[in-house]
Amino acid sequence: MSDSEMLDEYDFNNGTKGKYAKSYAEGTNVIVIDPDVNQYFPDHDSVNEALRSLLSIVKRQEKKIAEQEH
């Protein structure tokens, strides 16, 4: 973003430069959760727990398919 795109009301006086740089460099993904979903999964821990549960089901299904193919 160029300086010409910065609005006068932006105030970075209390900002911390590079606060998230390390986690971003390590591959952190930012995902926007829709409000209807957010009421059930209000933080990153609840989202990750739900996705890991789903991943467990996916892995079991993949294993079943692989066993059936042999």
Buried (B, 14 or more C-beta within 10 A) or exposed (E): EEEEEEEEEEEEEEEEEEEEEEEEEEEEEEEEBEEEEEEEBEEEEEBEEEEEEEEEEEEEEEEEEEEEEE
